[in-house]
Amino acid sequence: MSLIIINLDKINIKDSILKLSIMTNKLFQGTNKMYSAIILAILFIGMAGIPNASAFFQDEQEQEINFKQYKGEIRDADNKKPLVFATLTVEGTNISTISNTEGEFALKVPKDMSEGNVLISFLGYKTKLLPLAQFKDGNNKIYMDISIVELSEVSLSIPTNAEGLVRETLKKRGQNYFDDPTLMTAFYRETIKKRKRNVSLSEAVVNIYKTPYTSSRKDAVQLYKARKSTDYSKLDTIALKLQGGPFNALFVDIMKYPEYIFADNSLNKYDFSFDRSTKVKDRQIFVVNFIQKPSVHEQLYKGKLYIDAENKILTSAIYALNITNKHEASKLFVRRKPRNAKVWPNEVAYRVDYREKNGRWYYGYSNVLLEFKIDWDKKLFNSVYSMTCEMAVTDWEKNLSNEMPKSKERIKTSIILGDEAIGFADPDFWGEYNIIEPEKSIESAIKKIQRQLKKSKTRGGTSAP
């Protein structure tokens, strides 16, 4: 992995860079794979000037609106709590979106689509089917009921060996997941926070050239449009750069890349056990807990696998790095750091959700969270940062020609999304593309960026890209 260098006037880059990786195959030593899903470069910026964003500002241009948008929220029917990452799909199409961490959603459909149904699904709840004609432009409130699993269903077919179920699920990926090349449209978002304050926001629409689940060929990603803004004034004396972009989320697709967590020689390092079963889309789902064995001292994972009982299909996985030794965990992520800093990961968490179409399943959504603490020598207070990235597939079609973008057209796994504030000046930047509705804190950050852009334009300032 190449060293990230940023030209920040008169700064000793060599002595002040910190590189972190969210996911590394050092967890599986001996596999001869070195995988880095997220790398973070931290450099001192000292008194270097911070560029303003006025050069990125563009006047809004009128565009023909060829879509309709419906906004709302999804909540539990009993306690009214928001349902996070619920899936909304337009029945009979591949158009979909998800709710955000506050249960809010925004669904865009073609302007000429007036009929049809929207399918809303959430793990552990009864699936809901609502006519599109019932949706208003905004303030749609959808309440979902918990799906009760009868005892008779639970005892009907529970396997006796949880590890055996996981092995069978991994072996059946060829018959249960997409076996055709697929071209997917997806929305990607990454944020960096200092404690609870947003300091960097990146968003992009990408094309994913997904290869069959049995193919050893890696997926390719093509950037369609993106925007990014970083408030360096909130970063004190460091600047954060996140490397990997959409690949950070894409590589969490366990069924496509099982070697990154469940390599054949690592399954026996875990203890597997059954938890209480649940339901999704009226399917019985086995819940399998996993955690590294007490005798294993590597920094492995712990979490839950949600497996379709009838067809042995992984429908979701929620897991985290099992940090039992902060020094060893730090070695997994820190590639290079300032001499006067100690870096400790506090939490590293992952999630992936799959969707189904005509009996075949495919990657639908994933997210990653890394929270870490920096202890500085001769400083009383430490610094706490968190990085999150998420990606949701919003449409797809079969790639019948098996066409892949040329090398120069595809993004590399080492990509760093560049500061490009121009998109924040346009309220219709995403047009007809479905996105993950921003949480209130992100929405506030976007509005602040827009105010800064307008202020910069009024002053007639200049900016460096």
N, C-alpha and C positions, 0 to 999 in steps of 0.2 A: 504494500500500500504506500503510495507516494506521499512525501511530506508536503503539507499544505503551507504555503508561504504567502503572506499578505504584506505588501509594501506599506509599512506604517513608519513614517519618517524617523530615522535615527534610532531604530529599536533593535536590540539584540535578539533577533528571532531565535537564534540557536538556543539561547538560555531561557526562553520564556514561552515555550510552546507546550501545550498539553493535548495529547490525543487520546480520545476515548472511543471504545467500541461498545455498542449496546449488546451485541450478540457475537460470540466468538466460538469457533470450533476447537479452541484449546480445551473445551469441556470434554472433547472426545479425542484425547491424545492417541496418536497412532493411526488415525484415519488419513493422514497426509493431506488434510483439508485445512486451510486457514481462511475462515469466513469472518468477515467484518460487516455487519449490517449497518451500523451507524458509527461514524467516527466524528468526534468533536474536537475542533482545534481551538485552544484558548491562548490568546496572545495579549501581552501587555500593550496598551495603546498610549499610555502616558499622556503627553500633551499634544498628541497628533490631532489635527483638525478633523472635525466631524462634518461630512458633507451634508448639505441640505437637499431637499427633494424637489425643488421647483422645476428643474429641467425635465422631470418625468411627467409634469402635469400636462394634460391635454384637455381641450374643450370637449364637452360632451357632444357626440354626434347622434343625430336622429337615426334610428335603425328600425326597420320594419319588424314589428313584433309578430312572430309566427308561432307563439306558444301561449298556453294558459298556465298560470301558477296558482296552486292551492297551498295555503299555509295553515298550520294548526298544531295541536299537541296531542300526545297519546298518554293516557293515565290509567292507573288501576281503578276499576269500577268501585271498589270498596273504600280504600284509604286515600284515593285520589293522588297517590304518589306518581311522579313521572316515570314512564317506562323508557329506559335508556337503550338505544341501538335496536329499537323495533324496526322491522322491515316492512316497507310498503311497496307493492308491486302491482302494476296495471295488468289485470288478468288478460291472457292471450297475447301479451307483448313481453319484451325483455326490459322494459322501462322500470326502474326501481330507484328507491332512495331509502335512507334510514333516519330515525330520530336521533337528536343529539343528546348530550348528557343532561339536558333539562327537559327531555321528552318532546322537544319541538321539531317540526319537520317542514320542508318546503318541497312540493312535488310539481314538476313541470311536465305537461303533456302537449302534443301537437294541437294547434289551434282548432283544427277541424275534427278533433276527437271529442264528441259530445256524449257518446254512449260507452258502456263498458263498466267494469267493476274494479275496485281497488281491494287487493288482498292485504290484510295487515296481520303479521305474525310476530309472536314473541315467545321466547322459551318459557314454558310453564303456564301459558295462557291459551285460551280457546281462540282459534283463528277467526278473524272477522272479515266478512265480505260486504263491502258497501258500494252502492251504485255511484259512479262518478258524478251523476246528475245531482246528488245530494250535497256535494262539496261546494262550499262558498270560497270566495277569493281568500279570505282570511278568517282566523278565529274558529277553525274547525276543531271541535273537541271530540276525541275518540276515547271511549272507555272500554277496557277489556276485562274479561272475567277469568279468574284463575281456573285452570283445568285440573280437576281432581283425579288422581290416579287411584283406581279401586284396588283394594288388596288382592282381589282375584287376578287382576292384570299383572301386578307386581310379581306374584308367585308363579305366574303361568310359565315363564320361559327364562328365568334368570339363570345364566350360566354359573357354573361353580368356580370357574377360574377367571379372574379379572384380567390377569396378564395374557391368558390365552385369547380372550376377546379382543384385546388391543392388537395382538399379533395378527389375528384373523382379519381385523379391520384394515390394517396396513397392507396385507396381502391382496385384499379385494379392491384396491383402488382402481385397478384397470377396468373392472366391470361396473363400478358404481359411480365413477366420475367421468367428466368429459373425455372422450377418446378421439375427438376431432380438434384440429387447430381452431382457435377461436380468437376473434378480434374484439376486445373489450374497451369500452369507454369508462374511465374512472375519474373520481375527484379525489385529490390528495391535499392534505393540510398538515403542516408542522408548526409547532409553537415552541418557543423557549421562554421560560419564566424565571425571574429572580424572586425566590419565595413565591408570592402569589401574584406578582405583577408581570404582565406581558412585556417582553422586551424585543421579541422577534416573531413575525407572522409570515408564513409562506403558504401559498395556495396554488394549485395547478390542476388543469384538466389534461389527462394523458391517455394515450392509446396503448393498451397492453396486448402484445401478440403472444397469447397463451398457447403453449405447446401441450400436447396430450399428457395426461397425468402419468402415463407409463414411459414417456420419452425422457431420455437423459439430457435432452437439449434444454437449455435455460430459456426462460421467457425473455422477450425483448420489450422495451418500453420506449415510446416516442412522445416527446413533449409537444402538446398542442398549444397551450397558452398558460402563462403563469404570472404571478405578481408576488412581490415580497417587500417587506419594510422592516427595518431594524432600528430601534431607538438606542443608539450607542451611549447616550447620556445616562441611561439607567444601568449601564453595565460597569460603572466605576472605572477600574483600570484594566478591564479585560474585554475582549470581543469574542463572541462565540460563533463558530461556523459548523454547521451540521452537514456531514458528507453522506451521500447515498441517496438522498431524495426519496422518490417513490419505492425504490428497492428496499428501503427500511421496512416498509409495511408488506411488500410483496413476498419477501422471504419468510414471513411468518406463516405462509401457506404450508402447514405441516404435511398435508397429503401430497403436495408437489415436491417439497423439500424435507422429507422425514429425517434425512441424515443430520440435520442441524439440531435435532433434539432426541430422536429415537433411532439412532443408528443401530444396526443389528447387534453389535457388540456392547451396546449400552443399556438395552432393555432389562437385562438381568441385574442392573445396578439399582433398579427401582422396586419399591413395594407398591403393588396395586391392590385396591380394595373397592368394593361397591358402596355407593352412597344411595340415598333414596332416589328412586326413579322419578321422572317427570314426563312432560309431554310438549310437543311442538307440532303444529299443523295436524293435530289429532293422532300423531304417531307416538308410540311409547318409546321413551328415550332412557337408556341405561346411563347412569352417572358413575364414572370411574375416577376415584381419587388416586393420585400417584405422588410419591415422594421418594427421594433417594434413601437407600438403606443406611441404617446407623453406622455400618461398618465402612461405608464409602465416604471418603474425605474430600473428594472433588466437589467443586461448586456446581451442582446440577440443578434440576428444576423440581417444582412441586406445583400441583394444580388439579384441574378437573377436565375430563374428557366426556363429551356428550355424544353417545353412540346410539344410532337408530337400532332398536331391538330386533326388528325383523330382518333387515338387510345388512346389518353390520357396517353402518356408514357413520363416519365422524361428521356430525353436524355443527359442532362448535368445540372450541378448546379455550380455556382460560387458565393461564399459568404464570409462574414467576420464577426468577432465579432464587434458589434456596440459599440465602447468604448465611453461612454458618461460621465463616472466618473472613472478617472484613479485609485482612491483608491479602489473602488469597483471591478474594473477589476483586480487589483493586487491580491485581496483576492481570486479570482477565480483560480489563477494559482500558487501563492506562497504557498508552503506547509511548508517550513522552510528556513530560510536565516540567514546569518551572522548578528550580532547585529548592525554592523556599515554600513549596506547597505540598501538602498531602491530600490525596483525593480518595474519598470513600463513597462507593455506591450505597445509597440508602434503600433503594427499591428499583427493581427492574421487572416490569410486568408486560405480559403479552396477551392478545386475544385474537382469535380468528373465527369467523362465521361463514358457513357455506349455505348455498341456496340450491333449490331443485327445479329442474325443468324436464318434463317428459321422462322421469325415472332416472335422470343423470344429475349429479351434483357438481357444483363449481364454486370457485372462490368468490365470495361476495363482499366481505368486509374484514379489516384487521386494524389493530392499533398497537402501539408500543409506548411505554412510559419508562423513562429513566430519570431517577432523582438522585443527585449526588451532592456531597458536601466537600468544600475545599477548606482545609485548615492551613492558615498561613503562619509561617514562623514570625514571631515577634508581633503578632496582631492578636488583640483580645477577642475579636469576633470572627466567626467563620462565615463563609458564603454558601448559600444553598440554592441550587439551580435545578430545574426540571425541564425535560424535553419530552414532548409528545408528538407522535405522528400517527395519522390515520388515513385509510384509503377505502373508498366504497365504490364498487362497480355499479354504474348507473344505466348501462345499456350494453348489449353484446350481439354479435352475429357470428355464424360459422365462417371461418376463413378458408373457404373451399379451395382457393388457389394455393393455399399454404404460403402465401407471400409474406416475406419479412422485410422490414425496412433496411435500407443500406446502412452500413456501419456509420457513415457520417450523419445519418438521420436519426439514429437511436442514441439514447443517453447512456452514459457509462455508469457503472455501479459506484464510481468515485465522484459523481456529480455533486456540486454545491450550487444550489439555486441562488442566482445572483440577485442583489438588491435591485428591484424593478418596481418602484412605487407608482408608476404610471397607471396601472390597472385600478388602483384605489380611487382615482379621480372619477371613474366611470361607474355609476350605480348599476348599470346594465352590462357590466364587464363580462359576465358569464353567459349572457344571452339565453339560449334555449337549453343549455346544459344543466342537468340536475347537480346540485351540490349538497353537502352536509350543512344544514342550517347552523349558522354560527351561534355559540352560546353568548349570553349577555356580555361577558367580559371581553370576548373577541369582537362582538358587535361594537362595544364601546371603543375598543382599540382601533377598529376600522374607521369609526367616525372621527376619532382624534387625528388619524393619519389624513383623512380628507380635509379637516380644518387646517392642518399644517400645510397641505399642498395649496389650498386656496390662499392662505396667508403668504406663502412663498411667492405665488404668482402675482399677488397684489404688490408685494415689495419689488418684484422684478428680479429676484435673486437668481443665482446660477447654481448648478449642481454638477457633481461628477457622478458618472454612472456607478 
